[in-house]
Amino acid sequence: MQISEFQELMYNLYAHNDRKRGATATTLWLVEEIGELAEAIRRDDTDNIREELADCFAWIGALANLYDIDLEAAFLEKYPDRCPTCGKNPCICTD
């Protein structure tokens, strides 16, 4: 699945709910999912990490749709096959 296909799926499934909820509440849901991901990582629970990563990705798609942002285009603009900080591939940043 391409990122654009994922984003369209999220739109078709959830855009009507996301618009009613709004960007602020949708962001809070994303933050909650990130907290659940952190907890799964703390427990080193690979199955739960997988699930929480998917949830985080879905909420990011929801936010992108609310702001009418093409995630694939935004990602490729920010990360054009090289590190946006040092400009190298692979990255040579120290942090």
N, C-alpha and C positions, 0 to 999 in steps of 0.2 A: 504494500500500500504506500503510495506517495503521501507526502505531508499534506498536499492540497486535497487528496481524497479523504484523509483523516479529518481535516478541518471541515470538509463538506458533510461528512458523516455526523460530526458533533453538531453542526448547524441543523441538519435535518432532525436529529434526535432531540436536541435540547434548546435551540435558540428561542423558542416561544417561552420557556421557563426562565432562561437566562435574562431575557429582556424584562420580564416581570420582576425578577430578583434584583437586577441592576448590577453595575460594575463593582460597587463597594462590597455588597454581600457576596458576590461571586469571588472576589479577591479573598474574602475571609474564608470561604470554603477551600480555596487553594491553599491558604496558609494552614488550615486545619489538616489538609492532606499531607502537606510537607511535614507537619509535626508527627503524623502517623508514620510517614516514611522514616523520619529520624528515629522513632521508637523501634521500628522494625530493624533498622541498621544497628541500633544499640543491642538488640537481642540477637543479631546475626541470623535473622530468620529469612533465608533467601526467598522462600515462596511468598512471604508477606511483602518483602522488598519489591518483588516483581509486581505484585498487585498494587502497591502504593505508588510505584513509578507510573503505572498505567493511569491511576487516578489523577496524579499530578499533571500528567500530560493532557488528559481530558479537560481539566479545569483551565489549563493554559490555552487550549483550543477554544474553550468557551469565552475567555477574556479576549482573545484575538478576534473572535467573531463579533463580540459586542462593540469593539472599536474598529471593525471592518479592516483589520490588518491581515494581509496575506503572510502567514507564518513562514512559508517556504521562501518567499521573496525577502522577507526581513532577515531570516537566518543567513541566506546566501549573501546579502548585502553586508552583514556584520562579520561573517566568517567566510570570506572568499578563498577557500582552500589554503588559508594561512592564518596564523595567530593575529588578531587585530591589534595586539600590543607591540609585539616585537617584529611582526611581519614575516616570520619564518615558518617553515613547515619541514620538520616538526618544530614546535615551540621551543625557544631557548630561554624563556623567562625563568627567573629564579624563584618566583613565588607562585 
